[in-house]
Amino acid sequence: MGENLLIVQNGSQVEPLNYIQSLQIEKEVNGSHKVSFTSFNYEDNPAYELLQEESIVTVDGFDFRVKQLNENRFSKKVTAINTFFDLANQRHDEIYGGTHTLAEFASFVFSGTGWTFTTDISDSVFIANYGNANILTLVNNLCIAFECEYEILPNKIIHFTKQIGGENNAQYRFAHNVKTLSKKVDTTKLKTQITGFGANGLVVTYTSQIAENPQIGIRIDEPVIDDRFTQPETMTQYLKLKLIDYPEVSFEMDVIELTEKELGERVWLIYEPMNIEFQTRILKQTREILNGEIVTTKVILGNIVSKSSTDILISQKVEIDQNKKETRSRFEQTNERITMEVEEVNSSIAKIEIRAGEIEQSVVDLETETESKITQTAAEIRSEVEGKVTTINGTITEINESISSITQTQNQIQSTVSSQTTEIGGLNQRVSNAESSITQTANQISSKVSYSDYNGNTITSMINQTAAGVTISASKINLIGITNVANELQLGSSADGSFKGITFGGSNRISNSGSTLTISAQYLVLDAVSVSWGNNAPAARFG
C-alpha cells in the first residue's frame, strides 16, 4: 500500500492513516460519493486517535467527512461522505428567481460556500422562486430545471453537464461478453404506445417496435398534451423520448473492459431474454486497493439513475425561525398567470398578478387590515381601498368596515364610498350601512348618498344632472343663503291634487291649487305703484 494513502484531519491536527483494510470508494452518476474502510489500532498509526465522527479523511485527492463509525478495542470501521454534502447545512434565504443561465444560477448558489463550479451548458431557463433553501437542495433543483447532472471534482469543484461520461458506441451482449455478479430487471414502467395532443387539433400516436414482441404487445402510456407542438414530426420525436419502451435494468459486474470506462459512459446492451437492444450507462463505480494502488474493481451497468443515501442530504430542509426573517418574496409563472409577491413579515404584502385578460395589483397592511387594490381589464379599470377598524369601549365593541372604489370604463366613471358599522353590546347587535356614489357619463352626472340605520330605515338623497336639467331628490332640501331664480319660480303640480306652496317662517304661506292662488298671513302688505287684475278677473274681495 502506498505511503500516506489516507490523511486524517481533526481540527488543526493532520496525520497519515496506516493499517487500512477493505477500502472501497463508491461514486455514482446521481452524485453520491463515499468511502468506507477499516483501520487498526497500532502504535505506529498516528491518525488512529484522530479518526472520529465528523473528522475529515482525504483519499485520492477528495475530502470525506466521517458519518458512521463502529469502534472496538482493536479497530474502527468507517463510512465517510464527500464534504460537498456538508452544504446541506448552509442555505440561501434570498430569492434569485427568473430566467438565467446555469452559470448565473450556480454563481448565486455557491457564493460564500468555498466551492466553485464549471459547466459546458449555455442555455437559459426560467425558475420561479429559486432560493430560500439549503445549498444541496438548490443544486438538485438546478439539475432538474436544466435536465443535467453534476460531478464532484477535486479541489472543491462541481462540474455541471447534460450527462457525465462519454459515448463511444460500445456494444455488449447479455450473457456473452457481459458476465454479471447480480442482475435486477424491472418492466413495471415499460410501455409501447403513446399519443400526443398538440396545437390546432394535432394528434399523433407513436407505437414502438417492441409492441411486436408477443410477450409485451400494446401497452398504452399516459398521453402528452402540449400546445407547443404544431408539426407531426416534432411531436413524434418528443413522444419517442417520453416513451419508456425498455425494461429498467441494473447489472453489477467485474468485466475488466467495463471497469476501465469512465463513470456515466453510455454503453449499448443487447438483452436477449426480451430480444431488444437499448442504451445503458456506467451508473456506479467501486474502487478498491489492489497492490498498493486504487483501481476500479466493479461497476453497475444500467439505464435508470437510482436514489442513494445521499439523496436524503440533497432533499434535506433546514427549518428556520420565520420570525427572524424581515422580508421574503416569491415569483411564480404558469401558462395562465405570472404572480410576483413581496412580504414584510407580519407587516404588509404587495402583490402583482398578470393574466391574459387581467392585471391585478394589491397592497395589504396586516396590522391595520387595510387593503388597496387595482384591477385592470381591457374594458375596465377599478381601484379600491378597504379597511376595518375595531373599537372596544367598555362592554360595547364597534366594528367599522369601509370600502372606497373608482371604476372607469370607456363610457363611465363611477366612484363609491360605503361603510358598515356593527355595534355589539351584551346580547344585542346592531348594524348600520352608509354609501355615497358619483357616476359620470358623457350625458349625465349623478351623485347619491344613502344611509340605513340600526332599525332598517333607509334615507336617500340624489342629484342628477343632464344637459336639460338638474334633479334634486331628498326628504329635505335646505337652501342656505341668497337664492336667485332667473325668470320664474314654478311650483309643479301634484298628482294627488294637494296644494303646492311656499311657507315663510311658519304660518305665512302662499299656495296654489288649480286656478286659485291663496295667500295666508296675519298681515298682507302690498307696496306697489299699482295693482292690476286680469280682464276676466272678478272684483277683489277684502274681509
LOMAR-191115 format. One record per residue (C-alpha): x, y, z; chain. Coordinates in pm, 1 decimal. Example, Ala and Ser with C-alpha at 12.3 -4.5 7.8 and 13.67 -1.06 7.14 Angstrom:
REC         x         y         z  ch
REC    1230.0    -450.0     780.0   A
REC    1367.0    -106.0     714.0   A
END
This chain:
REC         x         y         z  ch
REC       0.0       0.0       0.0   A
REC     129.2     344.7     -96.2   A
REC     268.0     573.3     168.3   A
REC      23.4     827.7     317.3   A
REC    -267.9     699.5     104.1   A
REC    -517.6     838.9     355.1   A
REC    -484.9    1159.0     558.0   A
REC    -697.8    1236.1     864.0   A
REC    -773.0    1589.5     983.7   A
REC    -938.1    1657.9    1317.1   A
REC    -948.0    2026.9    1394.2   A
REC    -596.2    2161.8    1339.6   A
REC    -430.5    1818.3    1371.3   A
REC    -338.6    1633.4    1048.8   A
REC    -180.5    1284.6    1039.2   A
REC    -142.6     998.4     786.1   A
REC    -358.2     690.7     843.4   A
REC    -194.8     346.9     818.1   A
REC    -304.2     -15.7     851.5   A
REC    -610.3      13.3     626.8   A
REC    -823.3    -277.3     517.3   A
REC   -1131.3    -321.9     291.5   A
REC   -1109.4      28.9     146.7   A
REC   -1388.4      99.7    -102.9   A
REC   -1459.0     426.3    -282.5   A
REC   -1804.3     442.7    -439.6   A
REC   -1904.8     706.8    -692.4   A
REC   -2241.5     724.4    -866.2   A
REC   -2398.5     918.1   -1152.5   A
REC   -2656.0    1056.9    -907.9   A
REC   -2375.6    1247.6    -729.4   A
REC   -2318.5    1010.3    -439.2   A
REC   -1951.9     985.6    -339.6   A
REC   -1842.0     799.9     -26.9   A
REC   -1557.2     594.1     115.4   A
REC   -1554.4     304.9     363.0   A
REC   -1262.1     122.3     525.5   A
REC   -1131.5     -35.1     844.3   A
REC    -825.8      95.2    1028.9   A
REC    -642.3     -84.1    1310.4   A
REC    -513.5      40.5    1643.4   A
REC    -133.8      14.1    1629.4   A
REC     127.5     236.1    1791.5   A
REC     272.2     349.9    1459.4   A
REC     -69.8     458.2    1329.6   A
REC     -64.9     826.7    1438.0   A
REC    -401.5     920.4    1280.2   A
REC    -594.9     644.2    1452.9   A
REC    -689.1     862.1    1753.0   A
REC    -785.8    1146.8    1519.2   A
REC   -1027.4     920.4    1334.1   A
REC   -1353.9    1021.1    1499.1   A
REC   -1705.2    1116.7    1392.4   A
REC   -1708.1    1435.7    1182.1   A
REC   -1329.8    1424.9    1122.8   A
REC   -1205.1    1469.6     762.7   A
REC   -1042.8    1186.2     565.9   A
REC    -858.2    1274.4     244.5   A
REC    -845.7     992.1     -12.3   A
REC    -715.2    1018.7    -367.7   A
REC    -744.4    1398.6    -362.3   A
REC   -1101.2    1409.2    -225.2   A
REC   -1213.5    1508.7     125.3   A
REC   -1470.0    1293.7     307.1   A
REC   -1641.8    1358.6     640.7   A
REC   -1687.5    1063.6     877.1   A
REC   -2058.3     993.8     927.9   A
REC   -2063.2     635.2    1056.3   A
REC   -1807.4     493.3    1299.6   A
REC   -1810.2     145.2    1452.3   A
REC   -1528.3     101.9    1706.8   A
REC   -1393.0    -178.4    1920.7   A
REC   -1064.3    -224.4    2111.4   A
REC    -866.7    -311.7    1800.6   A
REC   -1017.9    -128.4    1503.6   A
REC   -1250.7     132.9    1363.8   A
REC   -1486.3      70.4    1072.4   A
REC   -1562.9     397.5     898.0   A
REC   -1806.1     530.1     635.3   A
REC   -1744.5     888.1     521.0   A
REC   -1927.9    1109.7     269.3   A
REC   -1773.5    1372.2      43.3   A
REC   -1758.6    1708.2     220.4   A
REC   -1964.8    1856.0     -65.3   A
REC   -2266.7    1725.5     123.3   A
REC   -2175.2    1947.9     418.3   A
REC   -2351.1    2215.1     212.4   A
REC   -2680.3    2070.4     338.7   A
REC   -2604.0    2279.4     649.1   A
REC   -2574.1    2606.0     457.0   A
REC   -2860.8    2788.7     291.9   A
REC   -2955.0    3095.1      92.7   A
REC   -3264.2    3269.7     229.3   A
REC   -3261.7    3513.3     -63.8   A
REC   -3465.2    3462.2    -382.7   A
REC   -3293.0    3461.3    -721.8   A
REC   -3583.1    3364.0    -947.3   A
REC   -3638.3    3442.7   -1312.8   A
REC   -3465.9    3348.2   -1637.1   A
REC   -3088.4    3297.3   -1608.2   A
REC   -2812.2    3077.5   -1741.8   A
REC   -2690.8    2783.5   -1536.3   A
REC   -2368.9    2972.5   -1465.1   A
REC   -2566.5    3267.1   -1324.9   A
REC   -2777.1    3041.7   -1102.7   A
REC   -2468.2    2846.5    -989.6   A
REC   -2283.0    3169.3    -903.1   A
REC   -2571.5    3255.7    -672.0   A
REC   -2574.4    2903.7    -521.7   A
REC   -2203.3    2872.8    -443.9   A
REC   -2138.0    3230.3    -332.8   A
REC   -1980.3    3225.9      13.1   A
REC   -1951.7    2844.5      29.6   A
REC   -1584.7    2797.0     -64.4   A
REC   -1688.8    2582.4    -362.7   A
REC   -1659.9    2674.3    -730.6   A
REC   -1807.2    2523.5   -1046.2   A
REC   -1754.2    2465.1   -1417.0   A
REC   -2016.1    2398.4   -1685.2   A
REC   -2049.3    2345.0   -2058.7   A
REC   -2421.7    2435.4   -2057.1   A
REC   -2507.8    2775.1   -2206.2   A
REC   -2890.0    2750.7   -2202.2   A
REC   -3113.2    2990.9   -2012.6   A
REC   -3404.5    2854.3   -1808.7   A
REC   -3683.0    3014.1   -1607.0   A
REC   -3701.6    2903.8   -1240.9   A
REC   -3965.1    3061.0   -1018.3   A
REC   -3888.2    3140.1    -653.6   A
REC   -3536.0    2997.1    -679.0   A
REC   -3363.5    3022.7    -341.2   A
REC   -3478.1    3006.5      21.8   A
REC   -3332.1    2655.1      65.2   A
REC   -3014.2    2475.2     160.3   A
REC   -2732.6    2459.1     -97.2   A
REC   -2778.5    2091.5    -185.3   A
REC   -3148.5    2141.4    -249.5   A
REC   -3064.4    2434.3    -476.8   A
REC   -2810.6    2222.9    -668.1   A
REC   -3065.4    1944.8    -707.0   A
REC   -3333.0    2187.4    -828.2   A
REC   -3083.1    2333.7   -1073.7   A
REC   -3019.9    1990.0   -1225.7   A
REC   -3393.0    1929.0   -1253.5   A
REC   -3455.3    2262.2   -1428.7   A
REC   -3165.3    2226.3   -1674.4   A
REC   -3207.4    1846.9   -1710.3   A
REC   -2841.4    1795.4   -1633.1   A
REC   -2606.1    1614.5   -1395.1   A
REC   -2317.8    1720.0   -1174.9   A
REC   -1988.1    1559.1   -1083.1   A
REC   -1771.2    1629.1    -778.6   A
REC   -1411.8    1709.1    -875.6   A
REC   -1104.3    1758.6    -655.6   A
REC   -1029.2    2099.0    -502.4   A
REC   -1395.3    2170.1    -422.2   A
REC   -1512.1    2198.7    -781.5   A
REC   -1854.4    2091.6    -913.4   A
REC   -1893.2    2027.2   -1285.1   A
REC   -2238.5    2058.7   -1448.4   A
REC   -2307.0    1888.6   -1782.6   A
REC   -2602.7    1735.3   -1963.2   A
REC   -2469.3    1382.8   -1895.8   A
REC   -2141.4    1294.9   -1733.2   A
REC   -1933.1    1035.9   -1917.9   A
REC   -1873.4     987.4   -2289.7   A
REC   -2041.8     789.6   -2564.6   A
REC   -1817.5     552.5   -2761.9   A
REC   -2091.9     326.9   -2906.7   A
REC   -1951.4      21.8   -2728.3   A
REC   -2185.1    -276.2   -2756.4   A
REC   -2226.1    -565.8   -2516.2   A
REC   -2444.6    -874.8   -2524.2   A
REC   -2602.1   -1003.6   -2205.3   A
REC   -2476.6   -1349.6   -2104.4   A
REC   -2198.0   -1332.7   -2363.8   A
REC   -1942.0   -1058.7   -2302.6   A
REC   -2142.3    -930.6   -2002.5   A
REC   -2099.5   -1157.6   -1701.6   A
REC   -2294.5   -1035.9   -1403.3   A
REC   -2240.0   -1066.4   -1031.8   A
REC   -2604.4    -970.1    -982.0   A
REC   -2893.4    -864.1   -1203.9   A
REC   -3204.1    -652.0   -1148.4   A
REC   -3472.8    -615.2   -1418.3   A
REC   -3798.9    -419.4   -1377.8   A
REC   -4061.6    -397.6   -1655.5   A
REC   -4320.7    -210.7   -1446.1   A
REC   -4281.1     114.7   -1638.8   A
REC   -4242.0     -47.5   -1982.9   A
REC   -4494.0      97.5   -2233.1   A
REC   -4516.3      56.0   -2610.4   A
REC   -4767.3     315.7   -2731.0   A
REC   -4821.9     684.4   -2655.4   A
REC   -5045.4     957.3   -2802.5   A
REC   -4965.7    1328.2   -2816.4   A
REC   -5211.8    1616.7   -2849.5   A
REC   -5067.5    1942.1   -2984.3   A
REC   -5194.2    2276.9   -3111.2   A
REC   -5460.4    2323.3   -3382.2   A
REC   -5606.5    1976.0   -3327.7   A
REC   -5276.9    1791.7   -3383.6   A
REC   -5296.8    1426.3   -3271.9   A
REC   -5001.5    1186.8   -3310.7   A
REC   -4978.8     825.1   -3191.5   A
REC   -4641.0     654.0   -3174.5   A
REC   -4606.3     276.6   -3137.2   A
REC   -4270.2     120.6   -3051.6   A
REC   -4138.8    -182.1   -3240.3   A
REC   -4120.8    -358.3   -2903.9   A
REC   -4500.3    -393.0   -2927.0   A
REC   -4443.2    -666.3   -3186.4   A
REC   -4294.2    -885.8   -2914.3   A
REC   -4574.4   -1129.9   -2825.0   A
REC   -4463.1   -1122.0   -2458.9   A
REC   -4526.8    -748.9   -2445.3   A
REC   -4778.2    -626.6   -2705.7   A
REC   -4953.5    -288.5   -2684.4   A
REC   -4910.8    -112.6   -2351.6   A
REC   -5058.5     237.8   -2359.4   A
REC   -4878.1     518.8   -2176.2   A
REC   -5035.4     837.1   -2039.1   A
REC   -5098.3    1090.7   -2321.4   A
REC   -4891.9    1403.3   -2377.6   A
REC   -5087.2    1730.4   -2401.5   A
REC   -4864.7    2016.6   -2512.7   A
REC   -4971.0    2301.0   -2743.5   A
REC   -4608.1    2392.1   -2813.9   A
REC   -4610.8    2125.7   -3086.3   A
REC   -4764.1    2216.4   -3422.1   A
REC   -4594.1    1963.3   -3655.3   A
REC   -4631.8    1581.1   -3650.7   A
REC   -4256.0    1526.4   -3694.4   A
REC   -4151.4    1719.2   -3386.6   A
REC   -4432.5    1568.3   -3180.1   A
REC   -4324.3    1217.1   -3284.5   A
REC   -3964.3    1279.7   -3181.8   A
REC   -4081.6    1404.9   -2844.3   A
REC   -4306.1    1101.2   -2793.2   A
REC   -4013.1     868.8   -2865.9   A
REC   -3815.7    1038.3   -2590.0   A
REC   -4103.3    1021.4   -2341.2   A
REC   -4191.2     657.9   -2401.3   A
REC   -4006.2     404.8   -2183.1   A
REC   -4012.8     106.9   -2422.2   A
REC   -3740.5     -89.7   -2247.7   A
REC   -3704.2    -256.4   -1908.5   A
REC   -3523.1     -83.8   -1626.2   A
REC   -3211.3    -288.4   -1572.1   A
REC   -2914.6    -289.0   -1336.7   A
REC   -2620.3    -529.7   -1366.3   A
REC   -2333.2    -542.4   -1120.8   A
REC   -2023.4    -681.2   -1292.5   A
REC   -1646.3    -700.8   -1277.7   A
REC   -1565.6    -720.1   -1652.4   A
REC   -1217.6    -570.1   -1688.8   A
REC   -1304.7    -380.7   -2005.8   A
REC   -1603.9    -213.6   -1840.1   A
REC   -1406.8    -123.2   -1528.0   A
REC   -1174.4      80.1   -1748.3   A
REC   -1458.2     300.0   -1871.3   A
REC   -1548.3     629.4   -1707.0   A
REC   -1844.6     695.3   -1483.4   A
REC   -2156.9     780.1   -1682.9   A
REC   -2026.8     645.2   -2015.5   A
REC   -2303.9     520.1   -2249.2   A
REC   -2299.5     151.7   -2346.3   A
REC   -2534.4     -33.1   -2586.1   A
REC   -2672.9    -356.8   -2445.8   A
REC   -2839.1    -641.4   -2634.5   A
REC   -3074.2    -808.5   -2389.5   A
REC   -3154.5   -1143.1   -2545.5   A
REC   -3419.9   -1263.2   -2297.3   A
REC   -3652.2    -996.8   -2445.1   A
REC   -3474.4    -968.3   -2782.6   A
REC   -3425.1    -591.7   -2754.0   A
REC   -3133.5    -350.6   -2770.8   A
REC   -3116.7     -31.1   -2565.8   A
REC   -2864.3     211.3   -2424.3   A
REC   -2730.6     180.0   -2070.9   A
REC   -2470.9     368.9   -1869.5   A
REC   -2196.6     311.5   -1616.9   A
REC   -2405.9     419.4   -1317.8   A
REC   -2168.4     333.3   -1034.9   A
REC   -1800.7     256.2    -987.7   A
REC   -1645.7      82.5    -687.7   A
REC   -1271.8     132.8    -638.3   A
REC   -1050.5     -65.1    -402.6   A
REC    -683.8    -100.6    -306.3   A
REC    -501.5    -360.2    -514.1   A
REC    -124.1    -395.7    -489.5   A
REC     -96.3     -61.2    -316.6   A
REC    -294.1     123.1    -587.0   A
REC    -657.0     236.0    -602.5   A
REC    -823.3      75.5    -905.8   A
REC   -1180.1      22.4   -1024.6   A
REC   -1293.0    -331.0    -946.7   A
REC   -1669.5    -330.1   -1001.9   A
REC   -1925.9    -130.2   -1199.9   A
REC   -2303.9    -116.4   -1216.1   A
REC   -2437.4    -101.0   -1571.6   A
REC   -2795.8      14.6   -1609.4   A
REC   -3043.9     260.9   -1758.9   A
REC   -3206.1     410.6   -1450.9   A
REC   -3037.1     654.7   -1211.8   A
REC   -3132.4     525.7    -868.4   A
REC   -3158.2     717.3    -546.6   A
REC   -2897.1     669.2    -280.9   A
REC   -2846.0     751.4      83.8   A
REC   -2703.4    1091.4      -7.1   A
REC   -3037.5    1191.1    -160.6   A
REC   -3156.7    1237.1     195.1   A
REC   -2899.5    1512.4     231.2   A
REC   -2988.0    1664.4    -104.7   A
REC   -3355.8    1695.2     -14.9   A
REC   -3296.5    1793.4     346.3   A
REC   -3494.5    2101.0     453.3   A
REC   -3335.7    2301.1     732.1   A
REC   -3608.6    2465.7     937.3   A
REC   -3558.2    2832.0    1023.3   A
REC   -3727.7    3072.4    1260.2   A
REC   -3961.9    3266.8    1032.9   A
REC   -3996.4    3539.4    1296.9   A
REC   -3633.3    3634.2    1241.5   A
REC   -3689.5    3696.7     873.3   A
REC   -3781.9    4051.9     784.1   A
REC   -3885.8    4010.9     420.8   A
REC   -3948.3    3732.5     172.4   A
REC   -4061.1    3725.2    -188.4   A
REC   -4186.5    3479.0    -445.0   A
REC   -4224.1    3467.9    -821.7   A
REC   -4450.0    3213.5    -989.7   A
REC   -4516.0    3159.4   -1357.8   A
REC   -4760.8    2919.8   -1522.5   A
REC   -4918.7    2912.1   -1867.4   A
REC   -5214.2    3105.8   -1724.3   A
REC   -5053.2    3365.3   -1497.2   A
REC   -4745.6    3538.3   -1355.2   A
REC   -4751.4    3624.3    -984.8   A
REC   -4499.8    3844.9    -800.5   A
REC   -4521.4    3899.0    -426.2   A
REC   -4308.9    4067.5    -161.4   A
REC   -4393.6    4036.0     207.7   A
REC   -4262.4    4221.2     509.1   A
REC   -4332.0    3954.4     768.0   A
REC   -4627.0    4034.7     996.1   A
REC   -4646.6    4382.1     843.5   A
REC   -4753.3    4407.4     478.3   A
REC   -4777.0    4220.8     148.6   A
REC   -4750.9    4368.1    -202.5   A
REC   -4865.0    4151.4    -493.0   A
REC   -4897.2    4176.2    -872.0   A
REC   -5079.0    3907.2   -1071.7   A
REC   -5086.2    3912.1   -1452.6   A
REC   -5327.5    3707.1   -1661.9   A
REC   -5404.2    3724.4   -2031.6   A
REC   -5722.0    3924.1   -1969.2   A
REC   -5648.9    4095.4   -1638.2   A
REC   -5379.8    4265.0   -1429.3   A
REC   -5430.8    4293.8   -1055.1   A
REC   -5205.4    4462.1    -800.7   A
REC   -5267.1    4494.1    -429.6   A
REC   -5105.1    4608.3    -105.6   A
REC   -5224.2    4471.9     229.7   A
REC   -5135.6    4620.1     568.5   A
REC   -5153.4    4319.6     801.3   A
REC   -5153.3    4530.6    1115.9   A
REC   -5448.1    4758.4    1026.5   A
REC   -5625.0    4509.1     795.4   A
REC   -5630.2    4771.9     521.8   A
REC   -5603.6    4667.4     157.0   A
REC   -5575.8    4868.9    -162.6   A
REC   -5626.0    4705.0    -499.9   A
REC   -5618.4    4799.6    -867.7   A
REC   -5776.2    4565.1   -1122.6   A
REC   -5736.6    4632.3   -1494.7   A
REC   -5901.1    4460.4   -1789.2   A
REC   -5937.9    4573.8   -2148.7   A
REC   -6283.2    4712.2   -2068.0   A
REC   -6242.2    4842.1   -1712.8   A
REC   -6004.0    4983.8   -1452.1   A
REC   -6111.8    4953.0   -1090.2   A
REC   -5927.5    5078.8    -784.1   A
REC   -6045.2    5026.5    -429.3   A
REC   -5932.7    5066.9     -68.9   A
REC   -6084.2    4852.8     204.1   A
REC   -6027.7    4869.5     577.2   A
REC   -6163.8    4756.8     909.6   A
REC   -6135.4    4941.2    1243.7   A
REC   -6237.6    4776.5    1570.8   A
REC   -6306.6    4994.3    1877.0   A
REC   -6373.0    4848.1    2221.0   A
REC   -6540.6    5078.1    2471.4   A
REC   -6640.9    4904.3    2792.8   A
REC   -6895.5    4635.9    2706.0   A
REC   -6960.5    4774.8    2356.1   A
REC   -6749.8    4667.5    2060.6   A
REC   -6781.5    4873.6    1743.2   A
REC   -6654.4    4736.5    1411.3   A
REC   -6640.5    4975.4    1118.1   A
REC   -6575.0    4822.9     776.7   A
REC   -6542.5    5062.9     485.5   A
REC   -6451.0    5048.1     119.3   A
REC   -6395.9    5314.4    -143.8   A
REC   -6369.4    5241.5    -514.2   A
REC   -6333.6    5409.1    -851.6   A
REC   -6447.2    5220.5   -1159.7   A
REC   -6361.5    5352.1   -1505.2   A
REC   -6491.4    5214.6   -1832.9   A
REC   -6497.3    5353.1   -2183.4   A
REC   -6832.2    5523.2   -2120.5   A
REC   -6845.4    5578.2   -1746.7   A
REC   -6652.6    5676.1   -1432.0   A
REC   -6803.7    5576.6   -1100.8   A
REC   -6669.3    5642.7    -750.2   A
REC   -6824.5    5484.5    -441.4   A
REC   -6763.2    5504.1     -67.6   A
REC   -6950.3    5263.1     157.5   A
REC   -6924.4    5161.9     520.6   A
REC   -7089.4    4923.9     760.9   A
REC   -7085.3    4980.2    1134.4   A
REC   -7160.9    4692.6    1369.9   A
REC   -7215.0    4754.4    1740.7   A
REC   -7202.7    4453.5    1970.9   A
REC   -7302.7    4502.5    2333.6   A
REC   -7418.7    4232.4    2565.7   A
REC   -7655.1    4012.6    2365.4   A
REC   -7752.6    4286.3    2120.4   A
REC   -7603.6    4350.6    1780.3   A
REC   -7691.5    4648.7    1562.5   A
REC   -7580.7    4712.3    1205.6   A
REC   -7594.6    5032.8    1001.6   A
REC   -7489.5    5091.9     641.9   A
REC   -7395.4    5404.9     450.8   A
REC   -7294.7    5461.4      91.5   A
REC   -7216.9    5754.0    -136.6   A
REC   -7150.5    5737.2    -509.3   A
REC   -7081.4    5961.7    -807.3   A
REC   -7145.4    5831.9   -1158.1   A
REC   -7028.5    6026.3   -1462.3   A
REC   -7109.1    5958.3   -1826.7   A
REC   -7091.7    6177.8   -2133.5   A
REC   -7458.3    6277.5   -2090.1   A
REC   -7511.4    6266.8   -1716.5   A
REC   -7356.8    6319.2   -1372.7   A
REC   -7533.9    6152.2   -1083.4   A
REC   -7446.3    6164.5    -712.6   A
REC   -7619.1    5961.0    -445.0   A
REC   -7598.0    5929.3     -64.3   A
REC   -7791.5    5663.5     127.6   A
REC   -7796.8    5555.5     490.7   A
REC   -7967.6    5261.9     661.8   A
REC   -7989.7    5299.7    1038.0   A
REC   -7983.6    5032.8    1306.2   A
REC   -8362.8    4988.6    1272.9   A
REC   -8353.2    4925.6     899.7   A
REC   -8482.3    5270.6     794.7   A
REC   -8318.8    5398.5     477.3   A
REC   -8270.4    5766.1     387.2   A
REC   -8153.7    5855.3      37.7   A
REC   -8072.0    6180.0    -139.0   A
REC   -7971.8    6216.1    -504.0   A
REC   -7867.7    6482.9    -751.4   A
REC   -7898.3    6403.9   -1121.4   A
REC   -7757.8    6644.7   -1379.7   A
REC   -7805.6    6631.0   -1756.3   A
REC   -7776.7    6893.3   -2027.1   A
REC   -8151.1    6958.1   -1999.8   A
REC   -8181.6    6995.6   -1624.4   A
REC   -8083.2    6919.1   -1267.3   A
REC   -8294.8    6698.1   -1041.6   A
REC   -8256.4    6700.3    -662.7   A
REC   -8431.6    6427.4    -467.4   A
REC   -8428.1    6420.6     -86.6   A
REC   -8659.1    6416.8     211.8   A
REC   -8527.9    6764.6     298.9   A
REC   -8365.1    7026.2      73.6   A
REC   -8209.9    7319.0     259.7   A
REC   -8109.6    7628.4      63.0   A
REC   -7894.5    7847.2     286.5   A
REC   -7803.6    8195.2     165.6   A
REC   -7936.6    8415.3    -115.0   A
REC   -8112.5    8201.1    -374.2   A
REC   -8160.8    8364.1    -716.2   A
REC   -8425.2    8245.9    -960.8   A
REC   -8358.3    8366.9   -1314.4   A
REC   -8707.8    8436.6   -1456.8   A
REC   -8972.4    8224.6   -1297.4   A
REC   -9008.6    8001.2    -993.0   A
REC   -9257.7    7730.2   -1081.4   A
REC   -9417.9    7503.1    -825.6   A
REC   -9507.5    7183.3   -1006.5   A
REC   -9846.3    7013.9    -997.7   A
REC   -9928.3    6736.6    -754.7   A
REC  -10056.9    6401.2    -876.3   A
REC  -10289.3    6370.1    -578.0   A
REC  -10433.6    6722.0    -612.4   A
REC  -10277.4    6855.2    -294.2   A
REC  -10160.7    7213.4    -259.2   A
REC   -9816.2    7327.4    -366.3   A
REC   -9697.3    7615.7    -162.0   A
REC   -9421.0    7825.5     -13.5   A
REC   -9416.1    7869.6     363.1   A
REC   -9249.2    8170.8     525.3   A
REC   -9129.0    8127.8     882.7   A
REC   -9418.9    7910.3     994.9   A
REC   -9784.7    8018.4     940.4   A
REC   -9746.1    8262.5     649.6   A
REC   -9797.1    8073.7     323.9   A
REC   -9857.2    8114.2     -46.2   A
REC  -10015.8    7812.6    -208.1   A
REC  -10167.5    7723.3    -541.6   A
REC  -10437.2    7475.8    -632.7   A
REC  -10586.6    7478.6    -977.6   A
REC  -10674.9    7838.4   -1068.2   A
REC  -10676.1    7969.5    -712.3   A
REC  -10382.2    8144.3    -551.7   A
REC  -10417.9    8157.1    -175.9   A
REC  -10216.6    8390.3      48.6   A
REC  -10240.7    8307.7     417.2   A
REC  -10098.1    8573.3     651.5   A
REC  -10193.2    8781.7     952.5   A
REC  -10093.9    9097.8     765.3   A
REC  -10067.0    9146.5     388.2   A
REC   -9874.6    9448.5     274.7   A
REC   -9878.2    9548.1     -91.8   A
REC   -9616.3    9810.2    -164.8   A
REC   -9656.1    9890.2    -533.3   A
REC   -9741.5   10174.8    -767.9   A
REC  -10043.3    9984.8    -894.2   A
REC  -10214.6    9650.7    -857.0   A
REC  -10387.1    9502.4   -1163.2   A
REC  -10623.7    9215.7   -1218.8   A
REC  -10677.8    9035.1   -1542.5   A
REC  -10958.0    9136.9   -1778.8   A
REC  -11174.6    8844.1   -1677.5   A
REC  -11085.0    8851.0   -1308.6   A
REC  -11367.6    8913.7   -1057.7   A
REC  -11357.2    9206.1    -826.3   A
REC  -11121.0    9189.0    -535.2   A
REC  -11267.5    9075.8    -207.8   A
REC  -11147.5    9200.6     127.9   A
REC  -11273.4    9088.1     463.2   A
END
